Each structure stands twice: as structure tokens, then as C-alpha cells.
Amino acid sequence: MRDIYRAGANGVYIYQCDGPVLEGARAREMVRLCGSTEALERFFAADSARQAGYSRDIYLKPPTEGFAYNPWERLRFWIDGIIPDEVIVLLDDKEINQFKNPPYWAGSEDYESDSLLSGKHIVTIRAKFGGQILEKTFAIEGE
């Protein structure tokens, strides 16, 4: 949101902003902050000051059902404790994605990635930040 305002938007419309009500206090707080550029700037300034004290890790969104990803699912992940300059996704040691900003996933959102996760794979996620690297490897399986 902050980037949208910085790019010159006068405001934003959050479709189904009632959704975060079920997701907990953090999501509700973020929706509330989106109404004020000053509140967003204060939030990000405070968050940056706390970055060194955060734990750092990479987490995968688990499959919707069972232990294997469905063909229609995308392997999504989030990074905690850092603001990466660049994120690289490797599938079986082959680079498949590069991101400068979230959201992050493996493959594409198009139908071409429907079979990307079929079978057993090794996914490596490499987040570069401030001259450092946070990297984590996962063994995953898709139907």
C-alpha cells in the first residue's frame, strides 16, 4: 500500500476488506492503516527499527489437502524477519523465479504451471538482503 501511495495514488479500494476480520488482529490492523499515508509511514519506520530483533525464516504454505500439492495449486511462501532485495526460487537446482517484491510463489499463475509440482522435488528459496543471504531448502511432493 505504501508503494501505491508513493507512486501517486490518491487512495485505494480494498475489495472484500471484511475478509481480514477472520484472519486475526494483524490483518485487521493492516486494513486500518491503509486509510492513512502517515499511519503507513509510521508503521514501516517502526518496523524497520525492529528488523534486527526479528527471527528470520522462510515458510511454505502447505498443500490444501493432505501432504501433496494438487496440480492446480501453487507453492507459495513468505519470508519473515527481513525485507529482501531479491528472492530467487530454484526447483531441483534450476532457477524458475526471481522476485523484487512479494507475493512469492514457484512457477507462474498461468495454466503452464499446473503440472510443475507433480512428483517429488527439492525447492530452494534464496532471499538476498543487505549483502547477506537467507536460504532454505524444502523437499516437496505434488500429485
N, C-alpha and C positions, 0 to 999 in steps of 0.2 A: 504494500500500500504506500509506504513512504516513497518508494521509487516512482510510483504512478503520480503522486502529488508533485514530486520534484521535477517530473517531466512536463508539468504544466496543467494537469487535470484540475478542474475546479471542485470535483467531488467524485465519488464512486457510488455505484449501486451494488449492493451485496444481495444476490439472488438467494432466496431461502435463508435469510440470516437467522431464522429460528432454529436451524439445524444445530448450531453450536450449543444451544441450551442443553442438549442431551450429552454433549461431549465434555462437560466439566467447566470449572471456573476459568481455566486458562483460555479456552476458546471464547467464552463469553467476554472476557476482558479484552481480547484482541478485537472483537467486533466493536466493542465500546470505544476503543482507542481510534478506530478507523474514522471516526467522525471529527477528529481534530488533528491538524498537522502538528500543532505544538505538543499534544499528548504523545503522538508517534515519535517525535524527535526526542522528547524526554525519556521515553521508554528505551529507544535504541542507544541513547547516551549512557543510561544506567546499565543496560545490558552489556555494552562494550566494556564498561569499567569492571564488570564482574566476570568477564570471559576467562581470565587466568584461573579463577577458582572453580570453574565448571569441570565436571568429568568429561572426558572425550571418548566418544564411541560411535560406531556405525550400527544401525539396526535395520533388519529386513522386516517388511510387512509379511506376516506368514500367509500361507495359502488360505483361501477362503474356506475350503473344506478339506479335512484330512491332512496328509503330510506332503502331497504333491500339488504343484501348481497346475490349474486347469489350462487348456490351450488358449482360452480367451483372457486369462489373467496376465497382468504384467508384474514383474518383480519390481516392487517399489521399495525405496529405502529412505531413511533420514539420517542426518548427521547431527550429533549432539555435542555441544561444548566448543565448537569453532564455527567461524564463518569462512568457508573455503573460497579460495581464489579460483580454483578449478577442481572439478571432480571427474575422474576417469573410471569407466566401467569396463572390466575385462571379463569375457566369457570364455572359459577354457584357454586362457592366456592370449586371447585375441581381443584387441580393443574394439568395443562396439558403440560406446557413447562417450561424449565429452560434454560437460556442463559448466557454465559460469554461474548459474543461479538455480535454486530449486524451482520446481519439483524434480526429483531424480527417479529414474527407472532404468531397466535394462531393455534394450531394443527400441522399438518405435511404438507409437499408439496406433499405427495402421495395421491392417489385416496381415501384412507381410510378417509380423512378429508373432502370429498366433501359434506357430509351432516352434518358436525359438527356444523355449524351455523344455521341450519334450526330451525325456530321458534324464540321465544324471549329468550334472555339470559342476564345475568349480567357478564361482563368481568372485572376482577380486574388485574391491572398491577402494580407490586411491583418492584421498582428498588432500590437495596441496593448499597450505596456508602459511603466510609469513615465512617462507623459506623452509618450512617443515612439511612432513607428510604423515598423515594418519591413514593407515591401510588396514583393511580387514578382508579375510578370505572366508567364503562360505561354501559348503557342499549343499547343493540343492537338487531337487528332482521335480520333473514335470511329467504330466500324463502324456 
